[in-house]
Amino acid sequence: MSAYVDPMIASVDHCNAMASQFPDLADKYYNVFANCCQQKLWHQLTLTMMEFYNSDNTNRPIPEGGSTYLTLYEKLVQSVAGKLNQLSVSQIASSVAFSGLSEEEGTNLLDKLLEAQNNHVAPKLYLESKRSLLQLGHSPSKESLASIYTIIKANADLLDQLIQDSPDVMIVNRAHYEMTMTYYKIVGPPEAFYEEAIRYLNYYTPVEANKTKSHQLAMDICLSALTGEGVYNLGQVVSNPMLLALKETPDVWLMELLEACGKGQVSEFKTLVNDKYPTQIASQPALVNMAQKMQEKMTLLALVKMIFERPPSERTVDFATIAQVLEIPLEQVEWVIMRAFSVKLMEGSMDQVGGTVHVTWILPRVLDTDQMGDLASRFGEWAAKVSKTKESMQAEGGALTQ
């Protein structure tokens, strides 16, 4: 009859061996791991392991093969996984899968953990998102892309359930939307990528360690915002701190182009396109292929800006004024107005005989500081008019009773 072997002994032995091999990691990590295992301090063990897997310079090759990330997972994490928070275990497994393993090795590691999740919704969603993201990073086949699309659709309802039921929503949502935006970056269209990327930004915090990732993400969002069909409310991007990743870099021109387009600055936009950055624009196939659509978007947003800046009582505008502000031929004005109506940027009526348009509604926008100040000023004027009208009516009422 074979004697029972406590797996904790092997885990502690591994930690002691790694502490001797990497003395600089001993006191902060490996000795703590060993102590937590011996005293069954599972919460402290989890926190320390999470810090280990999220720190710089802790993943190192081991002479006998493997790495510190992989061997700790195999020798310790898997031994105590049943005693730990499953979402934390999933995060650790993901760190290992993305730590330099091949696609097959990483996928197998995540698949094995996925099989053990059963009714754990949050870890399941997280692992499926990370597994899909791993595949997307290795030139996925058509079959893989089809499988990932199925996961995206199937997990939508589960994600809504998680928002209501789980405190771990930020971790899982971040993983899900990073996966979906990466999928749409590959398959398109740009507006689908843009929508998912905007959702991802709600959970993404730029840090110095991810400077390259933040820079690429900012570029991708700018390009999709400029070229995406139906993407008009650019204020939510222009005001996002993510764009700061492009400042003081050779790609700052993309941020300037997006800001000019989002704010409806016709002259500034033309200067950037024709005079300041024609070479940079020519280097981006997406902008070259969608040049006409981008110009149309600029014109439509300039029209919205023009209407927005007018008081509600002055929103009947003649075609000649529109042509002048938008810097387009007079004969194009009618088409621009019809296009703005068709894409729901504004509502109203057009007098083609008289050459005017009356706007009753414009699309709500994300406002910058200057626009917020202008809006506050209008509210002040409106309040003053209401007060004056009230005083006038009270005076007339008093005169009638005398």
N, C-alpha and C positions, 0 to 999 in steps of 0.2 A: 504494500500500500504506500503510494507516494505521499510525501509530506507536503503540506500546504506552504506555498511560497508567497509571502506578502509582497505585492507589486510595489509597495511604498519603499521597500528596501532598495530595489533596483533604481527607483527614482531618486532617492537620497544619494545613493552611490554615484549616480550620474552627475548630480549637482556638485558633489564634493570633488569629483574628477575635473569638472569644468572650472571650478573655483581655483584649483591648482594650475590648470592650463591657462586661465585668463585671470590673473590676480586682480586686475583693475575692475573686473566685473564681480568679484567675489563678495565683498561686503554689501554692496548695494543690491545685488540680485541673487546669485547662486546660493550664498549662505542663508539668505532670507527664504528662498524656495525650500531648501532642506529643512529649516526650522519650522516653517508653516506646515509642511507635510507631516513632520513628526508630531506636531501639536494639533493637527487637524484644524488649522486656521484658514478655512477655505476662502473666506471673503478677502482677507489680507493677501492670500496667495494670488487670487484673481487680480486684485489691484496691482500687485507688483509685476505679475506677468504681462498685464496690459501695458504698463509703463515700459517694460523690457522690449516688447514688440513694437512700440511706438517711438523708441529712442533711436538716435543716430549712433552709428558705430557699434551696435550690439549684435548685428548679424555678421558673423565672421566664418570663414572656411575652417574646417577641422581637418588636420592632416590625415586622419584615418578615413575621411570621406564625409560628405554632407556639410552641414553648417550648424551654427549655434541655434538658429531658428528651428530648423527641421528636427534636430536631435532632441531639443527640449520638448517639442511637440510630441515626438514619438515616445520619449522616455518618461515624460512627466504629464503633459496635458492629457493625453489619451488615457492615462491610468486613473486620473481623478475627474475626468470630464463629467461623469454622472453626478458629482457632488457640486458642480459649479453652475453658475448662471449660463444657460445655453446660448444666449445671444453673445455673451462675452467669449465663450468658447468658439463661436462662429467667427467673431472678429479676429481672434488669434489664428484660427485656421486659415482665414483669408490672408492675413499677413504672411503666413508661411507660403501659401500658394502663389503669392505675387513676389516672393523673395528671390526669384532666380530659378525656380523649377521650370521644367518644360511644360508645355500646355497639357500634355497627357498626365504628367505627374501631379500638377496642380489640380486638374479636373478630377482625377481619381481621389485625391485627398478630400476635396470638397464633397464629392459624391458619397463617400463613405460616411461623412458626418451628416449629410442630408438624409440618408437612410434611417438614421437614429432619431430624427426629429418628431415623427409621428404627428401629434396635435399641437406642436409648438409653432404657432403662426409666424411670430416675429423672426425667429432664427431661420425658418424655412424660406421666408421671403428674402431675407438678407443673403443667405447662401445661394439661392437661385440667381439673385442679381449679380453677386460676385462671380459665380461660375460663368454666367453669360458674358460678363465684362471681360473675363479672362479669355474666352473664346473670341470675342470681338477684337482683342489685341493681337491675334495671330492669324490674320487673313482668313476669316471664316468662309466656309463653303456656302453655297446656296441652301443646302439642307440645314446647316447650323443656323443661318439667318432666319429660315422659316421656323425652326424650333424656338429661337429666341423671341420671335414675334408672337408666337403662341403663348409663351411665358408672360410677355408684356400684357397681353390682353387678359389672360387668366388671372393675373395677380392684381388687376385693377380693383376688383371688388374686395379682395382680401386686404388691400392697402387701405381702403375706406374703413374697413372693420378695425384695422389696427389703429387708425387715427382716433377712434372712439374708445378703444379698449386698452391700449397699451401706453405706458410712459416712455417706451423706447422708440417712439415715432420718429424722432430726428435721425437716429442712426439708420433705421431701415429705409426711411424716405430718401436720405442722401444716397444710399447704395442703389436704390431703385431708379432714381432719376439720373444718376450718373450712367447707369446702364442704358436707360432708354435714350438719353441724348446721344450717347456714343453709337447706338444702333442707327439712329436717324442721321447722324453725321455720315455714316457709311452708305446708307441706302437712300437718304433724302426723303422728302424734299426739304429745302432749307427752313421753311416755316415750321415744319414739324420738329426739327432740331431746335429751333428758336424757342418754341413753346416748352419743350422739355428742359432746355437749359435754363430758362427763366425760373422754372420750378426748382431746379437743382440749386440755383443761387440762393434760394431761401434757406438752404441747409449747409451751404459751403462757406467756410471761413478761410480766406487767403492767409497763409502763413509763409514766413521766409523760406522754410524748407520746401514749400511747393511753388516757389517763384516761377519756375519754368512752366509748371502746369497752369498756374494762374494766367500767365502771359498767353499761352496757347488758347486757353478758354476764352479770354477776352477777345482775341483775334477772331475766333470762330463765331462768337456771339455777334460781333460787329458785322461780319460778313453776312451772316444769316439775317440779321435785322435789316441790312441794306437791300438784300436780294429776295427775301422771303415774300411770297405772295400773301397779301392780306395783313402783313405786319406793318401797322401804322402808328401804334402808340409807343414810340421809341423813347419816351421820357423815362420809362421804368428801367431802361438800360443806361441812358445817358447819366442818370443820377446814381447809378450803382457803383460802389467803391471798387468793384472788380476792374473797371476801366483804368483805374490808376496803375494797373500792372503794365500798361502801354506807355505811361509817361516816361520821358527821358530815355526812350528806346527808339530804334529806327522805325518802329511800327506805330508811332504816335499819330501818324497821318490818318490811320483808320479811325481813331477816336475823334479826331477833328472833323473828318468827313461825316461820321455818324451824328456828331453834335450839330453840325450845320444842317443836315437833313432833318433831324428830329425837331429842331427849332424853326424850321421853315425859312431859313436864311438863304434866299435865292442867290444873291450876288456872291456871298461867301462860298456857297457850294460850287458855283461856276468857277470861281478863282482857284479853289482847291483842285477841281477836276482838270481844268484846262491849263493852268499856269504853274501851280505849286507842286502837284503830285502826279502828273500824267504818267511818269515812268513807273512809280509804285503801283498805280492802278492797273497799268498794263501787265504787271507781273502777277496779278491775281485773276486767273481764268474766270472765277465766279463773277467778278465785277465786269469783266470784258463781255462775257456772254449775256449778262443781265443789265447791260448799260442802259438800254431803253427803258426797262422796267424801273431801274433805280431813278432815272430822270423823271419818270411819271410819278413815282412816289414823292420825290422832292417837290414837284409842282402841286400835287394834291395836299401835301402837308403845309405848303406855303399858303394855299387857299384857306385851309382850316385856321391857320394862324391869323390870317387877315380878318376872317370873320370873327374869331374869338376876341380879337382886340377891339372890336366895335361894340358899343353899348347895344343891348337888345333892341332899342328903339331905332337903331340906325343900321339894321341888317338887311336892307334892300340896297343892293349894290349894282351899279351899271357895268356892262361888259368892258367898257373902255378902261375903267379903274382897275378891274381885275387883270386885264391884259398888261397894264403898266406895272402893277405890283408884282405879278408873277413873271414878268419879262418874257411873254409869249405873244405870238401874233393874235390879232383880234379874232380872226376866224377860228382859232383853236379854243376860245373861251367856252363856247357852248359845249364842246366835247368834254372839256375838263370838268365842268359843272355836272354833266350827266354821269361822268365817271365817279365823281365824288358821291353823288346820290346812289349809284348802283353798288358801291362798296360800303355803304352805310357810314360814311364819314360825316354826312350832314343830311338834313331833311329840309324841305321847303318847296317852293314853286318857282318856275322860270317863265318869264315873259319874253318869248323869242322875238315878238314884234317890237316891243319897246326896248329890248336889249338889256334886261335887268333880271336879277335873281333875288328872291326873298327867302332868307334862311330862318327857319323856326327852331332848329335843333342842330347842335354839332356834337361830335363824339367827345365824351369826357376824356381829359388828358391828365397825365402826370406832370405837374407844374414844377418849374425850377424856382429859385428864390425870387428872381425878378418878377416872374409871372404871379407868384403868390402875393407879392407886394402890390402888384397892379390889381389883383382880384380884391385884396383887402381895401384898397382905395375905392373900388367900385361899390363895395358893400357900404362903405362910409357915406358915399354920395347917395346911395339908395336909401339909407337910413335917414339922412338929412331930408330927402324929398318926402319920405313917408311922414316924418315929424311935421314938416311944413304943411303938408296936405291935411294932417289931423288938426293942426291949429286953425287952418282956414275953415275947415268944416265946423269946428267948435264955435268960431266967431260968427259964421253964417247962422248956425243954430241958435246962438244967443240973440242975434238980431231979430230972428223970426218970432221969438217968444216975447219980445218987448211990445 
